[in-house]
Amino acid sequence: MTYENLLLKREGNIGILSINRPDELNAINGKLLEELDRAIDNISMDEEIYVLIITGEGRAFVAGADISEMKDKNSMEARDFAEKGLSVFRKIELMEKPVIAAVNGFALGGGCE
């Protein structure tokens, strides 16, 4: 499966998921959250991946929420975005496979969760 904001590669039985928005310091927007949600589901079901490493492309792991997208949200939309983020991060936390965060550079906001 291909993604716009993620890179997924395998090295043996290790999945390496890279957040790929380096020009935005890998800031989390709605599209990235949707892709991350799908990727985690696919990786969880993939019996050939035993371990997952999550990292970021460029000089940041994740610089938090993408404020250029957040500034246009009303309070309900902002709440929905936050809840979606919490849901995706919880899904990562509850994966049966070991997950390693290879933190490279900035890890702010959602990048710390």
Biopython code that builds the backbone (N, CA, C, O; Angstrom):
import numpy as np
from Bio.PDB.StructureBuilder import StructureBuilder

atoms = [
    (1, "MET", "N", (0.844, -1.182, 0.000)),
    (1, "MET", "CA", (0.000, 0.000, 0.000)),
    (1, "MET", "C", (0.890, 1.246, 0.000)),
    (1, "MET", "O", (1.906, 1.289, 0.693)),
    (2, "THR", "N", (0.511, 2.235, -0.764)),
    (2, "THR", "CA", (1.285, 3.472, -0.831)),
    (2, "THR", "C", (0.559, 4.585, -0.087)),
    (2, "THR", "O", (-0.668, 4.600, 0.020)),
    (3, "TYR", "N", (1.349, 5.502, 0.416)),
    (3, "TYR", "CA", (0.833, 6.624, 1.193)),
    (3, "TYR", "C", (1.467, 7.911, 0.687)),
    (3, "TYR", "O", (2.542, 7.892, 0.087)),
    (4, "GLU", "N", (0.806, 9.007, 0.929)),
    (4, "GLU", "CA", (1.340, 10.313, 0.548)),
    (4, "GLU", "C", (2.284, 10.861, 1.612)),
    (4, "GLU", "O", (3.280, 11.508, 1.290)),
    (5, "ASN", "N", (1.968, 10.601, 2.886)),
    (5, "ASN", "CA", (2.708, 11.195, 4.002)),
    (5, "ASN", "C", (3.500, 10.196, 4.830)),
    (5, "ASN", "O", (4.070, 10.556, 5.860)),
    (6, "LEU", "N", (3.538, 8.951, 4.394)),
    (6, "LEU", "CA", (4.255, 7.899, 5.112)),
    (6, "LEU", "C", (5.086, 7.092, 4.129)),
    (6, "LEU", "O", (4.732, 6.955, 2.958)),
    (7, "LEU", "N", (6.185, 6.568, 4.619)),
    (7, "LEU", "CA", (6.983, 5.603, 3.868)),
    (7, "LEU", "C", (7.009, 4.323, 4.691)),
    (7, "LEU", "O", (7.307, 4.362, 5.885)),
    (8, "LEU", "N", (6.706, 3.201, 4.075)),
    (8, "LEU", "CA", (6.756, 1.918, 4.768)),
    (8, "LEU", "C", (7.692, 1.005, 4.001)),
    (8, "LEU", "O", (7.505, 0.751, 2.811)),
    (9, "LYS", "N", (8.702, 0.518, 4.706)),
    (9, "LYS", "CA", (9.600, -0.456, 4.088)),
    (9, "LYS", "C", (9.830, -1.584, 5.073)),
    (9, "LYS", "O", (9.557, -1.466, 6.268)),
    (10, "ARG", "N", (10.340, -2.677, 4.539)),
    (10, "ARG", "CA", (10.633, -3.848, 5.369)),
    (10, "ARG", "C", (12.100, -4.196, 5.249)),
    (10, "ARG", "O", (12.705, -4.112, 4.180)),
    (11, "GLU", "N", (12.638, -4.583, 6.363)),
    (11, "GLU", "CA", (13.971, -5.174, 6.400)),
    (11, "GLU", "C", (13.804, -6.491, 7.137)),
    (11, "GLU", "O", (13.765, -6.528, 8.367)),
    (12, "GLY", "N", (13.706, -7.564, 6.377)),
    (12, "GLY", "CA", (13.393, -8.854, 6.981)),
    (12, "GLY", "C", (11.991, -8.795, 7.561)),
    (12, "GLY", "O", (11.031, -8.468, 6.863)),
    (13, "ASN", "N", (11.882, -9.114, 8.845)),
    (13, "ASN", "CA", (10.582, -9.085, 9.520)),
    (13, "ASN", "C", (10.360, -7.802, 10.308)),
    (13, "ASN", "O", (9.496, -7.743, 11.182)),
    (14, "ILE", "N", (11.136, -6.786, 9.998)),
    (14, "ILE", "CA", (11.013, -5.490, 10.671)),
    (14, "ILE", "C", (10.340, -4.511, 9.722)),
    (14, "ILE", "O", (10.790, -4.320, 8.592)),
    (15, "GLY", "N", (9.261, -3.892, 10.185)),
    (15, "GLY", "CA", (8.611, -2.838, 9.421)),
    (15, "GLY", "C", (9.151, -1.493, 9.885)),
    (15, "GLY", "O", (9.255, -1.242, 11.085)),
    (16, "ILE", "N", (9.492, -0.634, 8.942)),
    (16, "ILE", "CA", (9.979, 0.709, 9.273)),
    (16, "ILE", "C", (9.001, 1.702, 8.663)),
    (16, "ILE", "O", (8.894, 1.823, 7.443)),
    (17, "LEU", "N", (8.295, 2.404, 9.531)),
    (17, "LEU", "CA", (7.286, 3.380, 9.117)),
    (17, "LEU", "C", (7.844, 4.770, 9.377)),
    (17, "LEU", "O", (8.089, 5.150, 10.522)),
    (18, "SER", "N", (8.045, 5.531, 8.292)),
    (18, "SER", "CA", (8.620, 6.874, 8.407)),
    (18, "SER", "C", (7.558, 7.914, 8.087)),
    (18, "SER", "O", (6.888, 7.840, 7.057)),
    (19, "ILE", "N", (7.414, 8.877, 8.977)),
    (19, "ILE", "CA", (6.531, 10.006, 8.717)),
    (19, "ILE", "C", (7.265, 10.892, 7.717)),
    (19, "ILE", "O", (8.407, 11.289, 7.950)),
    (20, "ASN", "N", (6.606, 11.198, 6.606)),
    (20, "ASN", "CA", (7.295, 11.808, 5.475)),
    (20, "ASN", "C", (6.696, 13.170, 5.102)),
    (20, "ASN", "O", (6.140, 13.344, 4.017)),
    (21, "ARG", "N", (6.820, 14.118, 6.016)),
    (21, "ARG", "CA", (6.464, 15.515, 5.752)),
    (21, "ARG", "C", (7.622, 16.387, 6.229)),
    (21, "ARG", "O", (7.422, 17.277, 7.056)),
    (22, "PRO", "N", (8.836, 16.144, 5.717)),
    (22, "PRO", "CA", (10.013, 16.818, 6.270)),
    (22, "PRO", "C", (9.983, 18.338, 6.140)),
    (22, "PRO", "O", (10.541, 19.036, 6.987)),
    (23, "ASP", "N", (9.347, 18.859, 5.102)),
    (23, "ASP", "CA", (9.294, 20.315, 4.944)),
    (23, "ASP", "C", (8.430, 20.977, 6.015)),
    (23, "ASP", "O", (8.567, 22.170, 6.286)),
    (24, "GLU", "N", (7.534, 20.185, 6.623)),
    (24, "GLU", "CA", (6.676, 20.675, 7.711)),
    (24, "GLU", "C", (7.127, 20.105, 9.056)),
    (24, "GLU", "O", (6.361, 20.105, 10.020)),
    (25, "LEU", "N", (8.362, 19.621, 9.122)),
    (25, "LEU", "CA", (8.914, 18.967, 10.318)),
    (25, "LEU", "C", (8.018, 17.825, 10.793)),
    (25, "LEU", "O", (7.909, 17.555, 11.990)),
    (26, "ASN", "N", (7.375, 17.158, 9.824)),
    (26, "ASN", "CA", (6.509, 16.010, 10.095)),
    (26, "ASN", "C", (5.325, 16.352, 10.990)),
    (26, "ASN", "O", (4.837, 15.505, 11.738)),
    (27, "ALA", "N", (4.867, 17.598, 10.909)),
    (27, "ALA", "CA", (3.693, 18.014, 11.680)),
    (27, "ALA", "C", (2.487, 17.174, 11.257)),
    (27, "ALA", "O", (2.335, 16.822, 10.087)),
    (28, "ILE", "N", (1.643, 16.864, 12.226)),
    (28, "ILE", "CA", (0.508, 15.971, 12.015)),
    (28, "ILE", "C", (-0.691, 16.761, 11.497)),
    (28, "ILE", "O", (-1.166, 17.692, 12.147)),
    (29, "ASN", "N", (-1.173, 16.372, 10.310)),
    (29, "ASN", "CA", (-2.417, 16.940, 9.801)),
    (29, "ASN", "C", (-3.448, 15.815, 9.673)),
    (29, "ASN", "O", (-3.147, 14.656, 9.960)),
    (30, "GLY", "N", (-4.643, 16.156, 9.249)),
    (30, "GLY", "CA", (-5.713, 15.168, 9.155)),
    (30, "GLY", "C", (-5.394, 14.033, 8.206)),
    (30, "GLY", "O", (-5.677, 12.874, 8.510)),
    (31, "LYS", "N", (-4.811, 14.347, 7.063)),
    (31, "LYS", "CA", (-4.470, 13.313, 6.075)),
    (31, "LYS", "C", (-3.431, 12.343, 6.638)),
    (31, "LYS", "O", (-3.537, 11.132, 6.444)),
    (32, "LEU", "N", (-2.436, 12.875, 7.329)),
    (32, "LEU", "CA", (-1.421, 12.015, 7.945)),
    (32, "LEU", "C", (-2.059, 11.095, 8.983)),
    (32, "LEU", "O", (-1.730, 9.910, 9.039)),
    (33, "LEU", "N", (-2.964, 11.623, 9.804)),
    (33, "LEU", "CA", (-3.632, 10.783, 10.806)),
    (33, "LEU", "C", (-4.409, 9.646, 10.150)),
    (33, "LEU", "O", (-4.359, 8.509, 10.618)),
    (34, "GLU", "N", (-5.128, 9.950, 9.064)),
    (34, "GLU", "CA", (-5.887, 8.908, 8.361)),
    (34, "GLU", "C", (-4.949, 7.846, 7.801)),
    (34, "GLU", "O", (-5.221, 6.651, 7.913)),
    (35, "GLU", "N", (-3.852, 8.277, 7.201)),
    (35, "GLU", "CA", (-2.886, 7.326, 6.647)),
    (35, "GLU", "C", (-2.243, 6.489, 7.747)),
    (35, "GLU", "O", (-2.060, 5.282, 7.586)),
    (36, "LEU", "N", (-1.904, 7.121, 8.852)),
    (36, "LEU", "CA", (-1.294, 6.413, 9.973)),
    (36, "LEU", "C", (-2.262, 5.377, 10.534)),
    (36, "LEU", "O", (-1.856, 4.268, 10.881)),
    (37, "ASP", "N", (-3.526, 5.733, 10.623)),
    (37, "ASP", "CA", (-4.555, 4.811, 11.102)),
    (37, "ASP", "C", (-4.613, 3.573, 10.200)),
    (37, "ASP", "O", (-4.614, 2.444, 10.692)),
    (38, "ARG", "N", (-4.662, 3.785, 8.893)),
    (38, "ARG", "CA", (-4.702, 2.666, 7.938)),
    (38, "ARG", "C", (-3.424, 1.838, 7.992)),
    (38, "ARG", "O", (-3.472, 0.608, 7.975)),
    (39, "ALA", "N", (-2.282, 2.517, 8.056)),
    (39, "ALA", "CA", (-0.997, 1.807, 8.078)),
    (39, "ALA", "C", (-0.888, 0.919, 9.312)),
    (39, "ALA", "O", (-0.439, -0.224, 9.216)),
    (40, "ILE", "N", (-1.291, 1.429, 10.460)),
    (40, "ILE", "CA", (-1.215, 0.637, 11.696)),
    (40, "ILE", "C", (-2.121, -0.584, 11.595)),
    (40, "ILE", "O", (-1.739, -1.673, 12.024)),
    (41, "ASP", "N", (-3.323, -0.415, 11.032)),
    (41, "ASP", "CA", (-4.211, -1.568, 10.829)),
    (41, "ASP", "C", (-3.544, -2.607, 9.929)),
    (41, "ASP", "O", (-3.553, -3.798, 10.239)),
    (42, "ASN", "N", (-2.969, -2.157, 8.819)),
    (42, "ASN", "CA", (-2.331, -3.084, 7.877)),
    (42, "ASN", "C", (-1.129, -3.785, 8.494)),
    (42, "ASN", "O", (-0.947, -4.988, 8.305)),
    (43, "ILE", "N", (-0.316, -3.051, 9.222)),
    (43, "ILE", "CA", (0.869, -3.630, 9.857)),
    (43, "ILE", "C", (0.459, -4.618, 10.944)),
    (43, "ILE", "O", (1.083, -5.669, 11.095)),
    (44, "SER", "N", (-0.578, -4.291, 11.695)),
    (44, "SER", "CA", (-1.058, -5.191, 12.753)),
    (44, "SER", "C", (-1.484, -6.538, 12.190)),
    (44, "SER", "O", (-1.291, -7.572, 12.830)),
    (45, "MET", "N", (-2.063, -6.528, 10.997)),
    (45, "MET", "CA", (-2.557, -7.772, 10.387)),
    (45, "MET", "C", (-1.493, -8.507, 9.576)),
    (45, "MET", "O", (-1.704, -9.655, 9.183)),
    (46, "ASP", "N", (-0.372, -7.873, 9.324)),
    (46, "ASP", "CA", (0.685, -8.459, 8.499)),
    (46, "ASP", "C", (1.522, -9.427, 9.334)),
    (46, "ASP", "O", (2.298, -9.007, 10.193)),
    (47, "GLU", "N", (1.360, -10.708, 9.079)),
    (47, "GLU", "CA", (2.062, -11.727, 9.862)),
    (47, "GLU", "C", (3.552, -11.795, 9.556)),
    (47, "GLU", "O", (4.299, -12.455, 10.278)),
    (48, "GLU", "N", (3.995, -11.126, 8.499)),
    (48, "GLU", "CA", (5.412, -11.113, 8.136)),
    (48, "GLU", "C", (6.185, -10.003, 8.845)),
    (48, "GLU", "O", (7.415, -9.985, 8.809)),
    (49, "ILE", "N", (5.478, -9.087, 9.483)),
    (49, "ILE", "CA", (6.135, -8.025, 10.254)),
    (49, "ILE", "C", (6.032, -8.398, 11.729)),
    (49, "ILE", "O", (4.934, -8.529, 12.270)),
    (50, "TYR", "N", (7.181, -8.569, 12.372)),
    (50, "TYR", "CA", (7.226, -8.954, 13.781)),
    (50, "TYR", "C", (7.408, -7.758, 14.699)),
    (50, "TYR", "O", (6.979, -7.783, 15.852)),
    (51, "VAL", "N", (8.036, -6.723, 14.193)),
    (51, "VAL", "CA", (8.390, -5.541, 14.986)),
    (51, "VAL", "C", (8.194, -4.322, 14.104)),
    (51, "VAL", "O", (8.412, -4.390, 12.894)),
    (52, "LEU", "N", (7.782, -3.197, 14.701)),
    (52, "LEU", "CA", (7.594, -1.959, 13.952)),
    (52, "LEU", "C", (8.479, -0.867, 14.538)),
    (52, "LEU", "O", (8.508, -0.654, 15.750)),
    (53, "ILE", "N", (9.194, -0.183, 13.664)),
    (53, "ILE", "CA", (9.964, 1.004, 14.043)),
    (53, "ILE", "C", (9.274, 2.200, 13.396)),
    (53, "ILE", "O", (9.012, 2.198, 12.193)),
    (54, "ILE", "N", (8.982, 3.222, 14.198)),
    (54, "ILE", "CA", (8.394, 4.456, 13.679)),
    (54, "ILE", "C", (9.432, 5.558, 13.812)),
    (54, "ILE", "O", (10.016, 5.746, 14.879)),
    (55, "THR", "N", (9.661, 6.285, 12.727)),
    (55, "THR", "CA", (10.629, 7.374, 12.725)),
    (55, "THR", "C", (10.110, 8.504, 11.847)),
    (55, "THR", "O", (9.020, 8.415, 11.282)),
    (56, "GLY", "N", (10.894, 9.556, 11.739)),
    (56, "GLY", "CA", (10.514, 10.693, 10.908)),
    (56, "GLY", "C", (11.586, 10.989, 9.882)),
    (56, "GLY", "O", (12.774, 10.805, 10.146)),
    (57, "GLU", "N", (11.176, 11.442, 8.724)),
    (57, "GLU", "CA", (12.116, 11.856, 7.680)),
    (57, "GLU", "C", (12.602, 13.269, 7.988)),
    (57, "GLU", "O", (11.875, 14.068, 8.580)),
    (58, "GLY", "N", (13.817, 13.569, 7.590)),
    (58, "GLY", "CA", (14.347, 14.912, 7.784)),
    (58, "GLY", "C", (14.863, 15.131, 9.189)),
    (58, "GLY", "O", (15.336, 14.198, 9.838)),
    (59, "ARG", "N", (14.771, 16.369, 9.661)),
    (59, "ARG", "CA", (15.395, 16.724, 10.941)),
    (59, "ARG", "C", (14.450, 16.701, 12.138)),
    (59, "ARG", "O", (14.785, 17.218, 13.204)),
    (60, "ALA", "N", (13.276, 16.105, 11.968)),
    (60, "ALA", "CA", (12.330, 16.018, 13.083)),
    (60, "ALA", "C", (11.658, 14.653, 13.098)),
    (60, "ALA", "O", (11.474, 14.018, 12.059)),
    (61, "PHE", "N", (11.300, 14.220, 14.294)),
    (61, "PHE", "CA", (10.449, 13.041, 14.446)),
    (61, "PHE", "C", (9.023, 13.485, 14.143)),
    (61, "PHE", "O", (8.448, 13.076, 13.134)),
    (62, "VAL", "N", (8.452, 14.314, 15.001)),
    (62, "VAL", "CA", (7.144, 14.947, 14.785)),
    (62, "VAL", "C", (7.137, 16.263, 15.544)),
    (62, "VAL", "O", (7.480, 16.311, 16.725)),
    (63, "ALA", "N", (6.748, 17.321, 14.864)),
    (63, "ALA", "CA", (6.714, 18.653, 15.489)),
    (63, "ALA", "C", (5.323, 19.007, 16.017)),
    (63, "ALA", "O", (4.982, 20.185, 16.114)),
    (64, "GLY", "N", (4.520, 18.000, 16.358)),
    (64, "GLY", "CA", (3.185, 18.262, 16.893)),
    (64, "GLY", "C", (2.159, 18.423, 15.783)),
    (64, "GLY", "O", (2.379, 18.008, 14.645)),
    (65, "ALA", "N", (1.029, 19.036, 16.137)),
    (65, "ALA", "CA", (-0.049, 19.246, 15.164)),
    (65, "ALA", "C", (0.352, 20.312, 14.154)),
    (65, "ALA", "O", (1.097, 21.239, 14.473)),
    (66, "ASP", "N", (-0.144, 20.170, 12.954)),
    (66, "ASP", "CA", (0.119, 21.140, 11.890)),
    (66, "ASP", "C", (-0.748, 22.372, 12.134)),
    (66, "ASP", "O", (-1.940, 22.369, 11.827)),
    (67, "ILE", "N", (-0.148, 23.418, 12.683)),
    (67, "ILE", "CA", (-0.932, 24.602, 13.052)),
    (67, "ILE", "C", (-1.491, 25.320, 11.832)),
    (67, "ILE", "O", (-2.471, 26.054, 11.954)),
    (68, "SER", "N", (-0.896, 25.129, 10.658)),
    (68, "SER", "CA", (-1.466, 25.759, 9.463)),
    (68, "SER", "C", (-2.831, 25.157, 9.138)),
    (68, "SER", "O", (-3.679, 25.835, 8.557)),
    (69, "GLU", "N", (-3.055, 23.904, 9.501)),
    (69, "GLU", "CA", (-4.367, 23.282, 9.334)),
    (69, "GLU", "C", (-5.259, 23.584, 10.534)),
    (69, "GLU", "O", (-6.459, 23.803, 10.372)),
    (70, "MET", "N", (-4.690, 23.597, 11.722)),
    (70, "MET", "CA", (-5.476, 23.798, 12.948)),
    (70, "MET", "C", (-6.114, 25.183, 13.008)),
    (70, "MET", "O", (-7.199, 25.336, 13.569)),
    (71, "LYS", "N", (-5.462, 26.184, 12.445)),
    (71, "LYS", "CA", (-5.961, 27.558, 12.570)),
    (71, "LYS", "C", (-7.326, 27.748, 11.919)),
    (71, "LYS", "O", (-8.051, 28.680, 12.267)),
    (72, "ASP", "N", (-7.682, 26.880, 10.981)),
    (72, "ASP", "CA", (-8.958, 27.001, 10.280)),
    (72, "ASP", "C", (-10.066, 26.153, 10.894)),
    (72, "ASP", "O", (-11.192, 26.162, 10.397)),
    (73, "LYS", "N", (-9.770, 25.430, 11.954)),
    (73, "LYS", "CA", (-10.767, 24.549, 12.572)),
    (73, "LYS", "C", (-11.552, 25.298, 13.646)),
    (73, "LYS", "O", (-10.999, 26.108, 14.389)),
    (74, "ASN", "N", (-12.854, 25.008, 13.712)),
    (74, "ASN", "CA", (-13.638, 25.522, 14.835)),
    (74, "ASN", "C", (-13.418, 24.586, 16.018)),
    (74, "ASN", "O", (-12.693, 23.598, 15.898)),
    (75, "SER", "N", (-14.027, 24.882, 17.141)),
    (75, "SER", "CA", (-13.748, 24.104, 18.358)),
    (75, "SER", "C", (-14.169, 22.640, 18.218)),
    (75, "SER", "O", (-13.487, 21.757, 18.737)),
    (76, "MET", "N", (-15.274, 22.369, 17.529)),
    (76, "MET", "CA", (-15.707, 20.977, 17.338)),
    (76, "MET", "C", (-14.740, 20.220, 16.430)),
    (76, "MET", "O", (-14.395, 19.070, 16.702)),
    (77, "GLU", "N", (-14.308, 20.865, 15.358)),
    (77, "GLU", "CA", (-13.362, 20.227, 14.439)),
    (77, "GLU", "C", (-12.023, 19.981, 15.121)),
    (77, "GLU", "O", (-11.389, 18.950, 14.898)),
    (78, "ALA", "N", (-11.596, 20.912, 15.940)),
    (78, "ALA", "CA", (-10.342, 20.741, 16.682)),
    (78, "ALA", "C", (-10.462, 19.581, 17.661)),
    (78, "ALA", "O", (-9.526, 18.796, 17.816)),
    (79, "ARG", "N", (-11.612, 19.472, 18.322)),
    (79, "ARG", "CA", (-11.834, 18.358, 19.244)),
    (79, "ARG", "C", (-11.826, 17.027, 18.493)),
    (79, "ARG", "O", (-11.219, 16.058, 18.951)),
    (80, "ASP", "N", (-12.497, 16.979, 17.343)),
    (80, "ASP", "CA", (-12.521, 15.752, 16.543)),
    (80, "ASP", "C", (-11.112, 15.348, 16.100)),
    (80, "ASP", "O", (-10.761, 14.169, 16.121)),
    (81, "PHE", "N", (-10.313, 16.334, 15.700)),
    (81, "PHE", "CA", (-8.927, 16.080, 15.299)),
    (81, "PHE", "C", (-8.137, 15.501, 16.472)),
    (81, "PHE", "O", (-7.406, 14.524, 16.313)),
    (82, "ALA", "N", (-8.286, 16.107, 17.642)),
    (82, "ALA", "CA", (-7.572, 15.629, 18.835)),
    (82, "ALA", "C", (-8.005, 14.215, 19.196)),
    (82, "ALA", "O", (-7.169, 13.379, 19.538)),
    (83, "GLU", "N", (-9.307, 13.940, 19.121)),
    (83, "GLU", "CA", (-9.802, 12.601, 19.441)),
    (83, "GLU", "C", (-9.288, 11.565, 18.442)),
    (83, "GLU", "O", (-8.961, 10.441, 18.822)),
    (84, "LYS", "N", (-9.219, 11.944, 17.171)),
    (84, "LYS", "CA", (-8.684, 11.025, 16.159)),
    (84, "LYS", "C", (-7.211, 10.730, 16.458)),
    (84, "LYS", "O", (-6.772, 9.584, 16.369)),
    (85, "GLY", "N", (-6.460, 11.764, 16.809)),
    (85, "GLY", "CA", (-5.059, 11.566, 17.161)),
    (85, "GLY", "C", (-4.902, 10.631, 18.349)),
    (85, "GLY", "O", (-4.070, 9.725, 18.325)),
    (86, "LEU", "N", (-5.697, 10.848, 19.383)),
    (86, "LEU", "CA", (-5.631, 9.978, 20.561)),
    (86, "LEU", "C", (-5.984, 8.543, 20.202)),
    (86, "LEU", "O", (-5.367, 7.604, 20.705)),
    (87, "SER", "N", (-6.974, 8.371, 19.335)),
    (87, "SER", "CA", (-7.381, 7.036, 18.912)),
    (87, "SER", "C", (-6.253, 6.319, 18.167)),
    (87, "SER", "O", (-5.990, 5.142, 18.415)),
    (88, "VAL", "N", (-5.593, 7.025, 17.261)),
    (88, "VAL", "CA", (-4.496, 6.423, 16.495)),
    (88, "VAL", "C", (-3.319, 6.096, 17.413)),
    (88, "VAL", "O", (-2.730, 5.021, 17.304)),
    (89, "PHE", "N", (-2.974, 7.011, 18.313)),
    (89, "PHE", "CA", (-1.855, 6.763, 19.226)),
    (89, "PHE", "C", (-2.170, 5.605, 20.168)),
    (89, "PHE", "O", (-1.284, 4.824, 20.515)),
    (90, "ARG", "N", (-3.419, 5.495, 20.577)),
    (90, "ARG", "CA", (-3.836, 4.382, 21.443)),
    (90, "ARG", "C", (-3.708, 3.057, 20.683)),
    (90, "ARG", "O", (-3.284, 2.047, 21.245)),
    (91, "LYS", "N", (-4.075, 3.075, 19.414)),
    (91, "LYS", "CA", (-3.963, 1.870, 18.582)),
    (91, "LYS", "C", (-2.500, 1.413, 18.505)),
    (91, "LYS", "O", (-2.214, 0.218, 18.568)),
    (92, "ILE", "N", (-1.590, 2.365, 18.370)),
    (92, "ILE", "CA", (-0.158, 2.034, 18.348)),
    (92, "ILE", "C", (0.251, 1.445, 19.696)),
    (92, "ILE", "O", (0.960, 0.441, 19.756)),
    (93, "GLU", "N", (-0.201, 2.077, 20.766)),
    (93, "GLU", "CA", (0.135, 1.613, 22.116)),
    (93, "GLU", "C", (-0.347, 0.189, 22.365)),
    (93, "GLU", "O", (0.324, -0.578, 23.055)),
    (94, "LEU", "N", (-1.495, -0.170, 21.813)),
    (94, "LEU", "CA", (-2.091, -1.480, 22.074)),
    (94, "LEU", "C", (-1.695, -2.553, 21.060)),
    (94, "LEU", "O", (-2.165, -3.687, 21.149)),
    (95, "MET", "N", (-0.839, -2.209, 20.101)),
    (95, "MET", "CA", (-0.404, -3.215, 19.126)),
    (95, "MET", "C", (0.230, -4.396, 19.847)),
    (95, "MET", "O", (0.944, -4.230, 20.836)),
    (96, "GLU", "N", (-0.040, -5.579, 19.338)),
    (96, "GLU", "CA", (0.563, -6.772, 19.929)),
    (96, "GLU", "C", (2.033, -6.905, 19.561)),
    (96, "GLU", "O", (2.790, -7.595, 20.244)),
    (97, "LYS", "N", (2.434, -6.250, 18.490)),
    (97, "LYS", "CA", (3.832, -6.288, 18.068)),
    (97, "LYS", "C", (4.606, -5.209, 18.812)),
    (97, "LYS", "O", (4.054, -4.155, 19.126)),
    (98, "PRO", "N", (5.876, -5.461, 19.097)),
    (98, "PRO", "CA", (6.692, -4.410, 19.702)),
    (98, "PRO", "C", (6.804, -3.218, 18.748)),
    (98, "PRO", "O", (6.966, -3.387, 17.540)),
    (99, "VAL", "N", (6.716, -2.018, 19.310)),
    (99, "VAL", "CA", (6.847, -0.789, 18.531)),
    (99, "VAL", "C", (7.991, 0.020, 19.129)),
    (99, "VAL", "O", (8.028, 0.273, 20.333)),
    (100, "ILE", "N", (8.913, 0.416, 18.277)),
    (100, "ILE", "CA", (10.066, 1.215, 18.694)),
    (100, "ILE", "C", (9.944, 2.584, 18.047)),
    (100, "ILE", "O", (9.768, 2.687, 16.833)),
    (101, "ALA", "N", (10.037, 3.632, 18.851)),
    (101, "ALA", "CA", (10.069, 4.994, 18.317)),
    (101, "ALA", "C", (11.530, 5.388, 18.163)),
    (101, "ALA", "O", (12.245, 5.548, 19.153)),
    (102, "ALA", "N", (11.969, 5.542, 16.927)),
    (102, "ALA", "CA", (13.335, 5.991, 16.645)),
    (102, "ALA", "C", (13.266, 7.508, 16.498)),
    (102, "ALA", "O", (13.165, 8.040, 15.393)),
    (103, "VAL", "N", (13.323, 8.187, 17.641)),
    (103, "VAL", "CA", (13.125, 9.636, 17.688)),
    (103, "VAL", "C", (14.377, 10.331, 17.170)),
    (103, "VAL", "O", (15.466, 10.188, 17.726)),
    (104, "ASN", "N", (14.196, 11.074, 16.107)),
    (104, "ASN", "CA", (15.303, 11.804, 15.479)),
    (104, "ASN", "C", (14.920, 13.279, 15.414)),
    (104, "ASN", "O", (14.076, 13.658, 14.602)),
    (105, "GLY", "N", (15.502, 14.086, 16.224)),
    (105, "GLY", "CA", (15.193, 15.514, 16.194)),
    (105, "GLY", "C", (13.991, 15.862, 17.048)),
    (105, "GLY", "O", (13.715, 15.209, 18.055)),
    (106, "PHE", "N", (13.274, 16.911, 16.630)),
    (106, "PHE", "CA", (12.144, 17.420, 17.407)),
    (106, "PHE", "C", (11.090, 16.348, 17.635)),
    (106, "PHE", "O", (10.766, 15.586, 16.724)),
    (107, "ALA", "N", (10.556, 16.288, 18.847)),
    (107, "ALA", "CA", (9.425, 15.428, 19.193)),
    (107, "ALA", "C", (8.537, 16.257, 20.109)),
    (107, "ALA", "O", (8.692, 16.233, 21.330)),
    (108, "LEU", "N", (7.611, 16.985, 19.512)),
    (108, "LEU", "CA", (6.777, 17.935, 20.242)),
    (108, "LEU", "C", (5.311, 17.537, 20.143)),
    (108, "LEU", "O", (4.918, 16.859, 19.193)),
    (109, "GLY", "N", (4.502, 17.946, 21.107)),
    (109, "GLY", "CA", (3.066, 17.675, 21.063)),
    (109, "GLY", "C", (2.790, 16.200, 20.868)),
    (109, "GLY", "O", (3.238, 15.364, 21.652)),
    (110, "GLY", "N", (2.035, 15.880, 19.798)),
    (110, "GLY", "CA", (1.695, 14.495, 19.490)),
    (110, "GLY", "C", (2.904, 13.628, 19.215)),
    (110, "GLY", "O", (2.810, 12.402, 19.290)),
    (111, "GLY", "N", (4.031, 14.228, 18.900)),
    (111, "GLY", "CA", (5.260, 13.466, 18.689)),
    (111, "GLY", "C", (5.826, 12.888, 19.968)),
    (111, "GLY", "O", (6.707, 12.029, 19.929)),
    (112, "CYS", "N", (5.324, 13.355, 21.108)),
    (112, "CYS", "CA", (5.768, 12.839, 22.414)),
    (112, "CYS", "C", (4.834, 11.757, 22.942)),
    (112, "CYS", "O", (5.161, 11.088, 23.923)),
    (113, "GLU", "N", (3.688, 11.577, 22.314)),
    (113, "GLU", "CA", (2.689, 10.648, 22.859)),
    (113, "GLU", "C", (2.953, 9.217, 22.477)),
    (113, "GLU", "O", (2.197, 8.325, 22.862)),
]
sb = StructureBuilder()
sb.init_structure("model")
sb.init_model(0)
sb.init_chain("A")
sb.init_seg("    ")
for serial, (resi, resn, name, xyz) in enumerate(atoms, 1):
    if name == "N":
        sb.init_residue(resn, " ", resi, " ")
    sb.init_atom(name, np.array(xyz, "f"), 0.0, 1.0, " ", f" {name:<3s}", serial, name[0])
structure = sb.get_structure()
